[in-house]
Amino acid sequence: MYKESFIIPHTVDEALAAAGNLQGDYRYFAGGTDIQIYYKQGLIAENSIIDLNEIAELKSIGFENGQLKIGSLATLDELARSKPVQDHFSLIKNAALSIATPVIRKTATVGGNLLVKNRCNFYNQSEDWRIAVGSCLRDQGDICRVTGGKNKCFSRNVSDLAPALIALNATVALQNREQTFTVPLIDLYQPDGINNHNHLEKDAIITAISIPRKKHKWYFRKLRLRRSLDYSSLTVAAVMDTENELHVCINAMSMAPVLIRGLFTDFTLEQLQKTAAKECKTVDNDLLPLKYRREMLKVYLDEMWQSLTK
């Protein structure tokens, strides 16, 4: 992966200064498990890399002010093995262990998984393949190869940590060249297959994720072609706390995670299934058939309902 410059900052401020000097012609690099494939496929072309791996302040995991705080550069393996997560957040552990393979989890980072690029069968291919079938809206073409439309890209958000952390009411801390600020994690995403993240202007970096420590029941299931390596075709994460507040987050079915929340007593299973089907803008852009994925969404929500009411 040859680039014109490869910069290794040791603090967030140094990284932001380097990004400002490069004026958009760069990529932040953490675990690199995803970005290297995109370079090889000719899907990104920035000429500089800013490697964040030497920023030690972004790697810690522990409790702070009654919340679990996860540094964005902690690896998925470190996340799954950390004692606070194992003792109090089994949902996070299960979500982390569902991602890729043990070798990849030792390199891939929490922040990288939250910002993993949206995927589509017609986009995530070699350059020769894309030229043969014709380019799409997200690449250099003028139509969506899935729907034939000209106005919207339906590539899927496939982060597995995102639905688990969103269900747990996580917030995310970011720092850009002007300020440090915190937003609900769900607000980081928008339902647009091309411009699918908010709050990343001015070279912003995710620095940490915080989750309130509350007693809860949880559910997590992930559908994929193989039980390792493959990206999700459907992920459902749910949390119900001691006040019967229910958070259900569905991912890999739409351009952004879909969150359904409210008091458990205000829902019926049928209402929840109908709402989920309506909110998920699902099209046929995955290895698994569209009809099957929609049916499995109903199955997982049924399973979740039975699990949380035991």
BELTA-V250765 format. One record per residue. N is the residue number from 1. PHI is phi in radians with two decimals (none if undefined). Layout:
BEGIN
n->N phi->PHI
n->N phi->PHI
END
This chain:
BEGIN
n->1 phi->none
n->2 phi->-1.41
n->3 phi->-2.33
n->4 phi->-1.17
n->5 phi->-2.52
n->6 phi->-2.28
n->7 phi->-1.89
n->8 phi->-2.14
n->9 phi->-1.34
n->10 phi->-1.97
n->11 phi->-2.44
n->12 phi->-1.11
n->13 phi->-1.05
n->14 phi->-1.12
n->15 phi->-1.12
n->16 phi->-1.19
n->17 phi->-1.13
n->18 phi->-1.11
n->19 phi->-1.08
n->20 phi->-1.09
n->21 phi->-1.18
n->22 phi->-1.51
n->23 phi->0.88
n->24 phi->1.59
n->25 phi->-1.58
n->26 phi->-2.75
n->27 phi->-2.31
n->28 phi->-1.20
n->29 phi->-2.25
n->30 phi->-2.07
n->31 phi->-1.26
n->32 phi->1.34
n->33 phi->-1.19
n->34 phi->-1.74
n->35 phi->-1.13
n->36 phi->-1.15
n->37 phi->-1.17
n->38 phi->-1.09
n->39 phi->-1.12
n->40 phi->-1.12
n->41 phi->-1.48
n->42 phi->1.24
n->43 phi->-1.67
n->44 phi->-2.39
n->45 phi->-2.41
n->46 phi->-1.01
n->47 phi->-1.65
n->48 phi->-2.30
n->49 phi->-2.03
n->50 phi->-1.94
n->51 phi->-1.48
n->52 phi->-1.58
n->53 phi->-1.16
n->54 phi->-1.61
n->55 phi->-1.57
n->56 phi->-1.10
n->57 phi->-1.14
n->58 phi->-1.75
n->59 phi->-2.00
n->60 phi->-1.49
n->61 phi->-2.37
n->62 phi->3.09
n->63 phi->-1.51
n->64 phi->-2.59
n->65 phi->0.96
n->66 phi->1.35
n->67 phi->-2.20
n->68 phi->-1.38
n->69 phi->-1.97
n->70 phi->-2.03
n->71 phi->-1.17
n->72 phi->-1.18
n->73 phi->-1.69
n->74 phi->-1.07
n->75 phi->-1.38
n->76 phi->-1.10
n->77 phi->-1.15
n->78 phi->-1.09
n->79 phi->-1.09
n->80 phi->-1.16
n->81 phi->-1.63
n->82 phi->-1.21
n->83 phi->-1.11
n->84 phi->-1.01
n->85 phi->-1.23
n->86 phi->-1.12
n->87 phi->-1.42
n->88 phi->-2.24
n->89 phi->-2.38
n->90 phi->-1.07
n->91 phi->-1.05
n->92 phi->-1.12
n->93 phi->-1.02
n->94 phi->-1.13
n->95 phi->-1.12
n->96 phi->-1.09
n->97 phi->-1.27
n->98 phi->-1.44
n->99 phi->-1.58
n->100 phi->0.95
n->101 phi->-2.25
n->102 phi->-0.97
n->103 phi->-1.16
n->104 phi->-1.13
n->105 phi->-1.13
n->106 phi->-1.32
n->107 phi->-2.01
n->108 phi->-1.10
n->109 phi->-1.89
n->110 phi->-1.06
n->111 phi->-1.08
n->112 phi->-1.10
n->113 phi->-1.21
n->114 phi->-1.14
n->115 phi->-1.86
n->116 phi->-0.98
n->117 phi->-1.19
n->118 phi->-1.05
n->119 phi->-2.15
n->120 phi->-2.71
n->121 phi->-1.03
n->122 phi->-1.60
n->123 phi->-1.99
n->124 phi->-1.43
n->125 phi->-2.44
n->126 phi->-1.15
n->127 phi->-1.08
n->128 phi->-1.08
n->129 phi->-1.10
n->130 phi->-1.14
n->131 phi->-1.14
n->132 phi->-1.15
n->133 phi->-1.57
n->134 phi->1.75
n->135 phi->-1.25
n->136 phi->-2.13
n->137 phi->-0.93
n->138 phi->-1.33
n->139 phi->-1.76
n->140 phi->-2.22
n->141 phi->-1.58
n->142 phi->-2.16
n->143 phi->-2.41
n->144 phi->-1.41
n->145 phi->-1.21
n->146 phi->-1.50
n->147 phi->-1.80
n->148 phi->1.42
n->149 phi->-1.41
n->150 phi->-1.98
n->151 phi->-2.01
n->152 phi->-2.57
n->153 phi->-1.75
n->154 phi->-1.89
n->155 phi->-1.03
n->156 phi->-1.69
n->157 phi->-1.32
n->158 phi->-2.12
n->159 phi->-1.14
n->160 phi->-1.67
n->161 phi->-1.25
n->162 phi->-0.96
n->163 phi->-1.11
n->164 phi->-1.13
n->165 phi->-1.24
n->166 phi->-1.11
n->167 phi->-1.07
n->168 phi->-1.54
n->169 phi->1.14
n->170 phi->-1.27
n->171 phi->-2.05
n->172 phi->-2.19
n->173 phi->-1.68
n->174 phi->-2.24
n->175 phi->-2.33
n->176 phi->-2.13
n->177 phi->-1.22
n->178 phi->-2.02
n->179 phi->-2.82
n->180 phi->-1.98
n->181 phi->-2.62
n->182 phi->-2.25
n->183 phi->-2.40
n->184 phi->-1.01
n->185 phi->-1.01
n->186 phi->-1.03
n->187 phi->-1.33
n->188 phi->-1.25
n->189 phi->-1.96
n->190 phi->-2.36
n->191 phi->-1.34
n->192 phi->-2.47
n->193 phi->-1.16
n->194 phi->-1.80
n->195 phi->-1.73
n->196 phi->-1.74
n->197 phi->-2.20
n->198 phi->-1.78
n->199 phi->1.18
n->200 phi->-1.82
n->201 phi->-1.22
n->202 phi->0.99
n->203 phi->1.14
n->204 phi->-1.01
n->205 phi->-2.14
n->206 phi->-1.25
n->207 phi->-1.81
n->208 phi->-2.83
n->209 phi->-2.15
n->210 phi->-2.12
n->211 phi->-2.25
n->212 phi->-1.15
n->213 phi->-1.56
n->214 phi->-2.42
n->215 phi->-1.19
n->216 phi->-2.82
n->217 phi->-1.66
n->218 phi->-2.51
n->219 phi->-2.55
n->220 phi->-2.64
n->221 phi->-2.49
n->222 phi->-2.36
n->223 phi->-1.87
n->224 phi->-2.76
n->225 phi->-1.11
n->226 phi->-2.10
n->227 phi->-1.43
n->228 phi->-2.49
n->229 phi->1.30
n->230 phi->-1.12
n->231 phi->-1.21
n->232 phi->-1.18
n->233 phi->-1.74
n->234 phi->-2.96
n->235 phi->-2.23
n->236 phi->-2.18
n->237 phi->-2.18
n->238 phi->-2.50
n->239 phi->-2.38
n->240 phi->-2.22
n->241 phi->-1.57
n->242 phi->-1.24
n->243 phi->-1.65
n->244 phi->1.13
n->245 phi->-1.33
n->246 phi->-1.89
n->247 phi->-2.12
n->248 phi->-2.08
n->249 phi->-2.10
n->250 phi->-2.04
n->251 phi->-2.36
n->252 phi->1.27
n->253 phi->-1.92
n->254 phi->-2.65
n->255 phi->-1.27
n->256 phi->-2.57
n->257 phi->-1.01
n->258 phi->-1.90
n->259 phi->-1.92
n->260 phi->-2.08
n->261 phi->-2.51
n->262 phi->2.78
n->263 phi->-1.24
n->264 phi->-0.98
n->265 phi->-1.22
n->266 phi->-1.52
n->267 phi->-1.91
n->268 phi->-2.02
n->269 phi->-1.03
n->270 phi->-1.12
n->271 phi->-1.09
n->272 phi->-1.09
n->273 phi->-1.13
n->274 phi->-1.16
n->275 phi->-1.10
n->276 phi->-1.10
n->277 phi->-1.09
n->278 phi->-1.25
n->279 phi->-1.32
n->280 phi->-1.45
n->281 phi->-1.53
n->282 phi->-1.63
n->283 phi->-2.24
n->284 phi->-1.53
n->285 phi->-2.24
n->286 phi->-2.28
n->287 phi->-1.11
n->288 phi->-1.52
n->289 phi->-1.07
n->290 phi->-1.02
n->291 phi->-1.05
n->292 phi->-1.16
n->293 phi->-1.10
n->294 phi->-1.13
n->295 phi->-1.18
n->296 phi->-1.20
n->297 phi->-1.08
n->298 phi->-1.09
n->299 phi->-1.11
n->300 phi->-1.14
n->301 phi->-1.18
n->302 phi->-1.08
n->303 phi->-1.07
n->304 phi->-1.07
n->305 phi->-1.04
n->306 phi->-1.15
n->307 phi->-1.17
n->308 phi->-1.36
n->309 phi->-1.72
n->310 phi->-1.19
END
